Amino acid sequence: MNDYAISLETRDGKTFAFHSNPQESLLEAALRQDILLPANCRSGSCGSCVARVDSGLVQLTEVSSSVLDDAQRAQGQVLLCRSYAESDVRLIAPYPSDKVRLQQIIVRKATIDRLEPLAQDTVGLWLQLQPHDALGAGAEFEPGQYMELRVPGTDQWRPFSIASIPNWDGALQFIITLRPDGLLSNHLRQQAQVGQTLEVRGPFGEFNLQETGRARWFIAGGSGLAPELSMLRRMADWGDDTPARLYFGARHDTSLFLLDELDALKQQLPGLAVHPCVSRPGPQWPEPARNIVEAFRADLAQAARKPDVYVCGSDRLVAGIRDAARQAGLPDPQLFGESFGAMT
């Protein structure tokens, strides 16, 4: 198997070198050699791992057109999570070198503590990390980050945002949308059980709380609630009284979940308002139909001071919120987004 030399030059002129083979993405190749490049979804949906091919041949597989359009591709831009080397390659990155971390990614073992349905096609997965010689027993991460879980019996990893908060007990909670043909989805449906051991690695990601003094508006679609729930739990744990709103959207009211927990969070966070948005509610839903993007658009237009906006969900939701924010004059640095693909 060919092994190609890859170099990536950052905006400030520093170069990171690694090798890749045609069977692994450039992002995965760098990670295997303890070079952690900026990335979030790892499924071609968020655009965080963008770079430009300066020389060499790269095969680019399926990516979302909302983050990499035809014009950008024509300029040589690629997403490293969906790029495979076919020769030696030189890449130009749009970020500075301090965004690249050189660290060993340690694989840890965890035991399934709970696995239960939360809504239609959505499950909650609670893991208990096993103690590690170097890392101890705790679960250390920043709220908003994600971990990767290995699909048992394969070399495939899948990213999931963490819904819990950092703790010394090693407890991790995930909210997972089950896909019809997803590798891990099928395992969770058919084989997973309490007590089973899984492998996890991470944490990864730059989707984190920012301390700006501005109000925080969170927009979550489906399992996109997970990282924002972690952020809200952290705010409650720290007694953070920053005014906050949560827009939690779904097509059907039967797809919403953890509403009781969100009500409890409102008691801990007096400045928190929760707005469930259901576009096609059933007859038992007590509120009128609301599209989450349009609800956000209307409220943002009335806001006296523009908040920081955190959005997590499908690439369609993230694109819709981004367009609405820009139309309302929200500066780009006040919008923090993470989208997810459909490879679970």
C-alpha positions in Angstrom: 0.0 0.0 0.0 1.3 3.4 -1.0 2.2 5.8 1.8 2.2 9.5 0.8 3.9 12.5 2.4 1.5 15.2 3.5 2.4 18.7 4.6 0.0 21.3 6.0 1.0 24.9 6.2 -0.9 27.1 8.6 -1.8 30.8 8.2 1.3 31.9 10.2 3.7 29.9 8.1 4.2 26.8 10.3 4.3 23.4 8.6 3.0 20.1 10.1 4.1 16.9 8.3 2.6 13.4 8.4 2.0 10.4 6.2 -1.2 9.0 4.8 -2.4 6.0 2.8 -5.3 5.9 0.4 -7.5 4.0 2.9 -7.7 6.8 5.5 -8.8 10.4 5.4 -6.2 13.1 5.8 -7.8 14.1 9.0 -7.6 10.5 10.4 -4.0 10.1 9.2 -3.0 13.2 11.1 -4.8 12.0 14.2 -3.1 8.6 14.0 0.2 10.5 14.2 -0.8 12.6 17.2 -1.6 15.7 15.2 -5.0 17.0 16.1 -6.3 19.3 13.4 -9.4 21.5 13.8 -12.5 19.5 13.1 -16.0 19.0 14.5 -18.5 16.8 12.8 -16.0 14.5 10.9 -18.8 13.8 8.4 -18.4 16.5 5.8 -21.2 18.7 7.2 -19.6 21.5 9.3 -16.6 22.8 7.3 -14.3 23.1 10.3 -11.5 21.0 8.7 -11.3 23.0 5.4 -8.0 23.4 3.7 -6.7 24.2 0.2 -4.8 21.7 -1.9 -1.7 23.6 -3.1 -0.1 20.6 -4.9 -0.8 16.9 -5.2 -3.8 14.7 -5.9 -6.7 14.3 -3.4 -9.9 12.4 -3.8 -12.8 14.3 -2.2 -15.8 12.2 -1.3 -19.3 13.4 -0.4 -19.6 16.7 1.5 -22.4 19.1 2.2 -22.8 21.7 -0.5 -23.7 24.2 2.2 -20.1 24.2 3.5 -18.2 23.5 0.3 -19.8 24.6 -3.0 -18.6 24.1 -6.5 -16.8 27.4 -6.7 -14.8 26.5 -3.6 -14.0 23.1 -4.9 -12.7 24.7 -8.1 -10.3 26.7 -6.0 -8.9 23.5 -4.6 -10.6 23.7 -1.2 -11.4 20.3 0.5 -12.6 19.0 3.8 -9.9 16.9 5.3 -12.4 14.5 6.9 -13.5 13.6 3.4 -10.2 13.8 1.6 -8.0 10.8 0.6 -4.4 11.3 -0.7 -3.6 9.8 -4.1 0.0 11.3 -4.2 2.2 13.4 -2.0 0.1 16.5 -1.0 0.8 20.0 0.2 -2.1 21.7 2.0 -2.7 25.4 3.0 -4.9 25.8 6.1 -6.9 29.0 6.9 -6.1 28.9 10.6 -3.0 29.7 12.7 -0.7 27.1 14.2 -2.1 27.5 17.7 -5.3 25.8 16.5 -3.3 22.6 15.9 -2.6 20.4 18.9 0.2 17.9 19.2 -1.0 15.3 21.6 -1.4 11.5 21.9 -5.0 10.4 21.5 -5.6 7.8 24.1 -8.3 5.1 23.6 -10.2 4.3 26.8 -12.6 1.5 27.7 -16.0 2.3 29.0 -18.9 0.2 30.2 -22.5 0.7 29.1 -24.3 1.8 32.3 -27.7 2.7 30.7 -29.3 2.5 27.3 -32.8 3.6 26.9 -35.1 5.2 24.3 -35.7 9.0 24.7 -38.0 9.5 21.7 -38.7 7.9 18.3 -35.3 6.9 16.8 -33.4 8.6 19.6 -31.7 6.9 22.5 -29.8 7.9 25.6 -26.4 6.1 26.1 -24.8 6.4 29.5 -21.2 5.1 29.8 -18.9 4.6 32.7 -15.2 5.1 31.9 -12.9 2.5 33.3 -9.9 3.9 35.2 -6.8 4.7 33.0 -3.2 4.5 34.2 -2.4 8.0 32.9 -5.8 9.7 33.0 -7.3 8.3 36.1 -11.0 7.7 36.5 -12.4 11.1 35.6 -14.1 12.4 32.4 -12.3 15.6 31.5 -13.6 17.7 28.6 -15.1 21.1 27.8 -18.9 21.3 27.6 -19.7 21.2 23.9 -17.0 18.8 22.9 -17.5 15.3 21.6 -16.0 11.9 21.9 -15.6 9.2 19.3 -17.0 5.6 19.9 -15.6 2.6 18.1 -18.2 0.5 16.3 -17.6 -2.9 18.0 -15.9 -5.4 15.7 -14.7 -2.8 13.2 -12.0 -0.1 12.9 -14.8 2.6 12.4 -15.2 5.5 14.8 -18.3 7.6 15.2 -18.4 11.1 16.8 -21.1 12.0 19.4 -21.4 15.2 21.5 -21.3 14.7 25.3 -24.5 15.7 27.1 -23.1 15.4 30.6 -20.6 17.7 32.3 -17.0 17.0 33.3 -16.8 14.9 36.4 -14.3 12.9 38.5 -16.5 9.8 38.4 -16.0 9.0 34.7 -19.7 9.3 33.8 -20.5 10.2 30.2 -24.0 10.7 28.6 -24.7 10.8 24.9 -27.9 11.4 22.9 -27.9 9.4 19.7 -30.2 9.5 16.7 -30.5 6.0 15.3 -30.0 6.0 11.5 -31.7 3.3 9.3 -28.4 1.8 8.1 -25.9 3.3 10.5 -23.2 0.9 11.8 -23.3 2.0 15.4 -27.1 2.5 15.2 -27.5 -1.1 14.2 -25.3 -2.3 17.0 -27.3 -0.2 19.6 -30.5 -1.6 18.2 -29.6 -5.2 18.0 -26.6 -6.1 20.2 -25.7 -3.5 22.8 -26.6 -4.2 26.4 -25.8 -2.9 29.9 -22.4 -4.1 31.0 -20.9 -4.3 27.5 -17.5 -2.7 27.0 -17.0 0.0 24.3 -13.9 1.9 23.3 -13.9 5.7 23.3 -11.4 8.4 22.4 -11.2 12.2 22.7 -12.4 14.7 23.6 -12.4 16.7 20.4 -14.0 19.9 19.0 -14.0 23.7 19.4 -17.8 24.1 20.0 -17.5 25.6 23.5 -19.0 28.3 25.7 -17.6 31.8 25.2 -17.3 34.3 28.1 -18.4 37.6 26.4 -21.0 39.0 28.8 -23.7 38.8 26.2 -26.8 36.7 26.5 -26.7 33.2 25.1 -29.2 31.8 22.7 -29.1 28.1 22.1 -30.7 26.4 19.0 -30.9 22.6 19.0 -32.4 20.2 16.5 -33.0 16.7 17.8 -29.9 15.1 19.2 -28.1 18.5 18.6 -29.4 19.2 22.1 -26.6 17.1 23.6 -23.7 19.7 23.5 -26.0 22.5 24.5 -27.4 20.5 27.4 -23.8 20.1 28.6 -23.3 23.8 28.3 -26.5 24.6 30.2 -25.7 22.0 32.9 -22.2 23.6 33.3 -23.9 27.0 33.7 -26.2 25.6 36.4 -23.3 23.9 38.1 -21.3 27.1 38.2 -24.2 29.3 39.2 -23.8 31.3 35.9 -26.6 33.8 35.7 -26.0 34.9 32.1 -29.5 35.3 30.4 -30.1 32.3 28.1 -32.7 30.9 25.8 -33.0 27.4 24.3 -35.0 26.8 21.1 -35.5 23.0 20.9 -36.9 22.0 17.6 -38.4 18.9 16.1 -40.8 18.1 13.3 -43.2 16.1 15.6 -43.8 16.6 19.3 -43.2 12.9 19.8 -39.6 13.6 18.8 -38.9 15.9 21.7 -37.3 14.5 24.8 -35.9 15.4 28.2 -38.4 18.2 28.6 -38.7 17.4 32.3 -35.0 17.9 32.7 -35.1 21.2 30.8 -37.9 22.4 33.2 -35.6 21.4 36.1 -32.8 23.4 34.6 -35.1 26.5 34.5 -35.4 26.2 38.2 -31.6 26.2 38.6 -31.1 28.9 35.9 -33.6 31.7 36.5 -32.4 33.5 33.4 -33.2 30.5 31.2 -36.2 30.4 28.9 -37.0 27.2 27.0 -38.9 27.4 23.7 -40.0 24.0 22.2 -40.6 24.5 18.5 -42.7 21.8 16.7 -43.4 22.3 13.0 -46.0 19.5 12.7 -47.5 19.0 16.1 -50.0 16.3 16.9 -53.5 17.0 18.4 -52.2 16.7 22.0 -49.5 19.4 21.6 -50.7 22.4 23.6 -48.9 25.1 21.5 -49.2 26.2 17.9 -46.9 25.0 15.2 -43.6 26.8 15.1 -40.6 26.5 12.7 -37.5 26.8 14.8 -35.6 29.0 12.2 -38.6 31.3 11.9 -39.1 31.5 15.6 -35.4 32.5 16.0 -35.6 35.0 13.2 -38.6 36.8 14.7 -37.2 37.0 18.2 -33.7 38.1 17.0 -35.3 40.9 15.0 -36.8 42.2 18.3 -33.7 41.8 20.4 -32.4 45.1 21.7 -28.9 43.7 22.0 -27.7 40.8 19.8 -26.8 37.7 21.7 -24.2 35.0 21.2 -25.9 32.2 19.3 -25.0 28.5 19.6 -26.6 26.2 17.1 -26.3 22.4 16.7 -28.3 20.2 14.4 -28.5 19.2 10.8 -26.5 21.1 8.3 -29.9 22.4 7.0 -30.7 23.8 10.4 -27.3 25.4 10.9 -27.4 27.0 7.4 -30.9 28.4 8.1 -29.9 29.9 11.5 -26.8 31.3 9.9 -28.8 33.0 7.1 -31.3 34.4 9.6 -28.6 35.7 11.9 -26.8 37.5 9.1 -30.0 39.0 7.8 -30.6 40.4 11.3 -27.1 41.9 11.4 -25.6 39.5 13.9 -21.8 39.6 13.5 -20.3 36.3 12.4 -18.0 36.0 15.5 -21.2 35.8 17.6 -22.5 32.7 15.9 -21.1 29.3 17.0 -22.3 26.3 15.1 -21.9 22.6 14.8 -23.7 20.3 12.4 -23.8 16.6 12.1 -24.0 14.2 9.2 -25.9 10.9 8.8 -23.3 8.2 9.2 -24.2 7.0 12.7 
